Amino acid sequence: MDEKKILEITGVSKSFSGVTVFSDFDFDVYAGEVHCICGENGAGKSTFIKILSGAYQPDGGEIVIDGEPVYGRLNPALSMEKGIQTIYQEHTLMLQLTVMENLFVGKEIVKRGVVDKKAMYYKTLEIFRSIGVEDINPLSIVRDLGTAQQKYVEIAKAFIKKAKIMIMDEPTASFSMHEIEQLLGVVKKLRDSGVGVIYISHHLEEIFDIADRVTVIRDGRKINTYKREDGLEEAVIIKDMVGRDASTFYSCESTQIGEVIFEVKDLSGPGVDNVSFKLRKGEILGVSGLVGAGRTEMAEVIFGKRRATAGQVIVNGREIKIKSPRDAINNGICMVTEDRQLTGLCVNQSLALNAMLSHSVKYNTKFMNPRNDFKKTSEFIEKLKVKCKGPAQQVKFLSGGNQQKIVFAKWFITDGEVFIFDEPTRGVDVGAKQDIYHLMVQLCKEGKGIIMISSDMPEVIAMSDRVIIMKDGKISAEVEKEEIDSETILDYALGGVLG
């Protein structure tokens, strides 16, 4: 590791609508160093990336890049000019172009007024060789490459732009073991070439392989920074990542759990591999796991948004065939999606129209009945304590918590039996969370069954009667109520690193 500090962040904070999401954060990177960042989903890692890439302006603190203060001036163009390049989890390439064209777009090599494709071809080969990648043809179309190869193209593209600091956000998502090993080798070569690498990952085995230092973030704050030479301990880092006491967050009222009302057997589909579990009346079944573990994919296969390739779905002892969400709705399965604005609501329409959407699908209602719809919606506005001007108000003018309640109303009106909640309290305030938890308990008292997918560890611990933990599209463990705790869940989610 070089002794040259190329990035120094001191006391940086960021708030949205008065809510602090990133607070008093200190961080630095040296040339030729891999500085890894660990944290749970929602810990503040994405905010950190966006501040460094110039997408967000911090509210306070100092940012110094290569010895020059840039606070208040950092924007995406200046960030790239200063040598910060970000490799995001999702690819940002132009799939229809060749590898070479992706690397040199806007930076073509020109000789005597003509683009020198031969020079660009050999320069592309040279860059790939310098990072230890020998199997990519510069003339290949990017869409024809595998996921790992596309990631190497993005790294090579950053090299063309003379990256001094490379941020890598969960770079090995969907990689095989061989591809992970190859990518970690590339990261080591980047370090050896003098690049400062900020590597963000949930996978501790990767971090312990490449990290010179590890910083743990929790709730938008730095908890600790550890040096490799001082020893990196998995149990210590996991404790730093999850160190919140669920008992102070919410205490779930117990309900009577009855017979099995829903079951999946050997279910497979896109992103899901041979999943089996049962759900009982009055039960909240928590689903935990890291980003990319297959939790949402499983829900979408069950709900018919993704087509199952194998397995059975059984409701009240009867096998059903689900080829579309309509089939799921008709069989009493409801799904509150993760992104309420994109897939849960028509935000430019009224509360009444949104609330009655799923009811219209289930009962095949071809025409709206405004008087009846307004009356029914008003009943649920009162029942769910939605703060609004009435059923005619457009959804986009509601707060996040009240929008989420309208999503709930949309499904409650269908009188379903199985409710899949994907991140049910994401983006809502504490008061709205309490209301939503109360609604979930009420559903259980009515004999409904809930599958709750959540990245919020205290939420999973406090609300779940059982928890299944997913990894790589499979169920890695099932934990009963008395055994549910944050370290056990995270241990299974990471692949049993503590075991």
DAGINOR-V336166 format. One record per residue. N is the residue number from 0. SS is DSSP state (helix for helix, strand for strand, loop for the rest). Layout:
n=N ss=SS
n=N ss=SS
//
This chain:
n=0 ss=loop
n=1 ss=loop
n=2 ss=loop
n=3 ss=loop
n=4 ss=strand
n=5 ss=strand
n=6 ss=strand
n=7 ss=strand
n=8 ss=strand
n=9 ss=strand
n=10 ss=strand
n=11 ss=strand
n=12 ss=strand
n=13 ss=strand
n=14 ss=strand
n=15 ss=strand
n=16 ss=loop
n=17 ss=loop
n=18 ss=strand
n=19 ss=strand
n=20 ss=strand
n=21 ss=strand
n=22 ss=strand
n=23 ss=strand
n=24 ss=strand
n=25 ss=strand
n=26 ss=strand
n=27 ss=strand
n=28 ss=strand
n=29 ss=strand
n=30 ss=loop
n=31 ss=loop
n=32 ss=loop
n=33 ss=strand
n=34 ss=strand
n=35 ss=strand
n=36 ss=strand
n=37 ss=strand
n=38 ss=loop
n=39 ss=loop
n=40 ss=loop
n=41 ss=loop
n=42 ss=loop
n=43 ss=loop
n=44 ss=helix
n=45 ss=helix
n=46 ss=helix
n=47 ss=helix
n=48 ss=helix
n=49 ss=helix
n=50 ss=helix
n=51 ss=helix
n=52 ss=loop
n=53 ss=loop
n=54 ss=loop
n=55 ss=loop
n=56 ss=loop
n=57 ss=loop
n=58 ss=loop
n=59 ss=strand
n=60 ss=strand
n=61 ss=strand
n=62 ss=strand
n=63 ss=strand
n=64 ss=strand
n=65 ss=loop
n=66 ss=loop
n=67 ss=strand
n=68 ss=strand
n=69 ss=loop
n=70 ss=loop
n=71 ss=loop
n=72 ss=loop
n=73 ss=loop
n=74 ss=loop
n=75 ss=helix
n=76 ss=helix
n=77 ss=helix
n=78 ss=helix
n=79 ss=helix
n=80 ss=helix
n=81 ss=loop
n=82 ss=loop
n=83 ss=strand
n=84 ss=strand
n=85 ss=strand
n=86 ss=strand
n=87 ss=loop
n=88 ss=loop
n=89 ss=loop
n=90 ss=loop
n=91 ss=loop
n=92 ss=loop
n=93 ss=loop
n=94 ss=loop
n=95 ss=loop
n=96 ss=loop
n=97 ss=strand
n=98 ss=helix
n=99 ss=helix
n=100 ss=helix
n=101 ss=helix
n=102 ss=helix
n=103 ss=helix
n=104 ss=loop
n=105 ss=loop
n=106 ss=loop
n=107 ss=loop
n=108 ss=loop
n=109 ss=strand
n=110 ss=strand
n=111 ss=loop
n=112 ss=loop
n=113 ss=strand
n=114 ss=strand
n=115 ss=loop
n=116 ss=helix
n=117 ss=helix
n=118 ss=helix
n=119 ss=helix
n=120 ss=helix
n=121 ss=helix
n=122 ss=helix
n=123 ss=helix
n=124 ss=helix
n=125 ss=helix
n=126 ss=helix
n=127 ss=helix
n=128 ss=helix
n=129 ss=helix
n=130 ss=loop
n=131 ss=loop
n=132 ss=loop
n=133 ss=loop
n=134 ss=loop
n=135 ss=loop
n=136 ss=loop
n=137 ss=loop
n=138 ss=loop
n=139 ss=loop
n=140 ss=strand
n=141 ss=helix
n=142 ss=helix
n=143 ss=helix
n=144 ss=loop
n=145 ss=loop
n=146 ss=helix
n=147 ss=helix
n=148 ss=helix
n=149 ss=helix
n=150 ss=helix
n=151 ss=helix
n=152 ss=helix
n=153 ss=helix
n=154 ss=helix
n=155 ss=helix
n=156 ss=helix
n=157 ss=helix
n=158 ss=helix
n=159 ss=helix
n=160 ss=loop
n=161 ss=loop
n=162 ss=loop
n=163 ss=loop
n=164 ss=strand
n=165 ss=strand
n=166 ss=strand
n=167 ss=strand
n=168 ss=strand
n=169 ss=loop
n=170 ss=loop
n=171 ss=loop
n=172 ss=loop
n=173 ss=loop
n=174 ss=loop
n=175 ss=loop
n=176 ss=helix
n=177 ss=helix
n=178 ss=helix
n=179 ss=helix
n=180 ss=helix
n=181 ss=helix
n=182 ss=helix
n=183 ss=helix
n=184 ss=helix
n=185 ss=helix
n=186 ss=helix
n=187 ss=helix
n=188 ss=helix
n=189 ss=helix
n=190 ss=helix
n=191 ss=helix
n=192 ss=loop
n=193 ss=loop
n=194 ss=loop
n=195 ss=strand
n=196 ss=strand
n=197 ss=strand
n=198 ss=strand
n=199 ss=strand
n=200 ss=loop
n=201 ss=loop
n=202 ss=loop
n=203 ss=helix
n=204 ss=helix
n=205 ss=helix
n=206 ss=helix
n=207 ss=helix
n=208 ss=helix
n=209 ss=helix
n=210 ss=loop
n=211 ss=loop
n=212 ss=strand
n=213 ss=strand
n=214 ss=strand
n=215 ss=strand
n=216 ss=strand
n=217 ss=strand
n=218 ss=loop
n=219 ss=loop
n=220 ss=strand
n=221 ss=strand
n=222 ss=strand
n=223 ss=strand
n=224 ss=strand
n=225 ss=strand
n=226 ss=strand
n=227 ss=helix
n=228 ss=helix
n=229 ss=helix
n=230 ss=loop
n=231 ss=loop
n=232 ss=loop
n=233 ss=helix
n=234 ss=helix
n=235 ss=helix
n=236 ss=helix
n=237 ss=helix
n=238 ss=helix
n=239 ss=helix
n=240 ss=helix
n=241 ss=helix
n=242 ss=loop
n=243 ss=loop
n=244 ss=loop
n=245 ss=helix
n=246 ss=helix
n=247 ss=helix
n=248 ss=loop
n=249 ss=loop
n=250 ss=loop
n=251 ss=loop
n=252 ss=loop
n=253 ss=loop
n=254 ss=loop
n=255 ss=loop
n=256 ss=loop
n=257 ss=loop
n=258 ss=loop
n=259 ss=strand
n=260 ss=strand
n=261 ss=strand
n=262 ss=strand
n=263 ss=strand
n=264 ss=strand
n=265 ss=strand
n=266 ss=strand
n=267 ss=strand
n=268 ss=strand
n=269 ss=loop
n=270 ss=loop
n=271 ss=strand
n=272 ss=strand
n=273 ss=strand
n=274 ss=strand
n=275 ss=strand
n=276 ss=strand
n=277 ss=strand
n=278 ss=strand
n=279 ss=strand
n=280 ss=loop
n=281 ss=loop
n=282 ss=loop
n=283 ss=strand
n=284 ss=strand
n=285 ss=strand
n=286 ss=strand
n=287 ss=strand
n=288 ss=strand
n=289 ss=loop
n=290 ss=loop
n=291 ss=loop
n=292 ss=loop
n=293 ss=loop
n=294 ss=helix
n=295 ss=helix
n=296 ss=helix
n=297 ss=helix
n=298 ss=helix
n=299 ss=helix
n=300 ss=helix
n=301 ss=helix
n=302 ss=helix
n=303 ss=loop
n=304 ss=loop
n=305 ss=loop
n=306 ss=loop
n=307 ss=strand
n=308 ss=strand
n=309 ss=strand
n=310 ss=strand
n=311 ss=strand
n=312 ss=strand
n=313 ss=strand
n=314 ss=strand
n=315 ss=loop
n=316 ss=loop
n=317 ss=strand
n=318 ss=strand
n=319 ss=strand
n=320 ss=loop
n=321 ss=loop
n=322 ss=loop
n=323 ss=loop
n=324 ss=helix
n=325 ss=helix
n=326 ss=helix
n=327 ss=helix
n=328 ss=helix
n=329 ss=helix
n=330 ss=loop
n=331 ss=loop
n=332 ss=strand
n=333 ss=strand
n=334 ss=strand
n=335 ss=strand
n=336 ss=loop
n=337 ss=loop
n=338 ss=loop
n=339 ss=helix
n=340 ss=helix
n=341 ss=helix
n=342 ss=helix
n=343 ss=helix
n=344 ss=loop
n=345 ss=loop
n=346 ss=loop
n=347 ss=loop
n=348 ss=loop
n=349 ss=strand
n=350 ss=helix
n=351 ss=helix
n=352 ss=helix
n=353 ss=helix
n=354 ss=helix
n=355 ss=helix
n=356 ss=helix
n=357 ss=helix
n=358 ss=helix
n=359 ss=helix
n=360 ss=helix
n=361 ss=helix
n=362 ss=loop
n=363 ss=loop
n=364 ss=loop
n=365 ss=loop
n=366 ss=loop
n=367 ss=loop
n=368 ss=loop
n=369 ss=helix
n=370 ss=helix
n=371 ss=helix
n=372 ss=helix
n=373 ss=helix
n=374 ss=helix
n=375 ss=helix
n=376 ss=helix
n=377 ss=helix
n=378 ss=helix
n=379 ss=helix
n=380 ss=helix
n=381 ss=helix
n=382 ss=helix
n=383 ss=loop
n=384 ss=loop
n=385 ss=loop
n=386 ss=loop
n=387 ss=loop
n=388 ss=loop
n=389 ss=loop
n=390 ss=loop
n=391 ss=loop
n=392 ss=loop
n=393 ss=strand
n=394 ss=helix
n=395 ss=helix
n=396 ss=helix
n=397 ss=loop
n=398 ss=loop
n=399 ss=helix
n=400 ss=helix
n=401 ss=helix
n=402 ss=helix
n=403 ss=helix
n=404 ss=helix
n=405 ss=helix
n=406 ss=helix
n=407 ss=helix
n=408 ss=helix
n=409 ss=helix
n=410 ss=helix
n=411 ss=helix
n=412 ss=loop
n=413 ss=loop
n=414 ss=loop
n=415 ss=loop
n=416 ss=loop
n=417 ss=strand
n=418 ss=strand
n=419 ss=strand
n=420 ss=strand
n=421 ss=strand
n=422 ss=loop
n=423 ss=loop
n=424 ss=loop
n=425 ss=loop
n=426 ss=loop
n=427 ss=loop
n=428 ss=loop
n=429 ss=helix
n=430 ss=helix
n=431 ss=helix
n=432 ss=helix
n=433 ss=helix
n=434 ss=helix
n=435 ss=helix
n=436 ss=helix
n=437 ss=helix
n=438 ss=helix
n=439 ss=helix
n=440 ss=helix
n=441 ss=helix
n=442 ss=helix
n=443 ss=helix
n=444 ss=helix
n=445 ss=loop
n=446 ss=loop
n=447 ss=loop
n=448 ss=strand
n=449 ss=strand
n=450 ss=strand
n=451 ss=strand
n=452 ss=strand
n=453 ss=loop
n=454 ss=loop
n=455 ss=loop
n=456 ss=helix
n=457 ss=helix
n=458 ss=helix
n=459 ss=helix
n=460 ss=helix
n=461 ss=helix
n=462 ss=helix
n=463 ss=loop
n=464 ss=loop
n=465 ss=strand
n=466 ss=strand
n=467 ss=strand
n=468 ss=strand
n=469 ss=strand
n=470 ss=strand
n=471 ss=loop
n=472 ss=loop
n=473 ss=strand
n=474 ss=strand
n=475 ss=strand
n=476 ss=strand
n=477 ss=strand
n=478 ss=strand
n=479 ss=strand
n=480 ss=helix
n=481 ss=helix
n=482 ss=helix
n=483 ss=loop
n=484 ss=loop
n=485 ss=helix
n=486 ss=helix
n=487 ss=helix
n=488 ss=helix
n=489 ss=helix
n=490 ss=helix
n=491 ss=helix
n=492 ss=helix
n=493 ss=loop
n=494 ss=loop
n=495 ss=loop
n=496 ss=loop
n=497 ss=loop
n=498 ss=loop
//
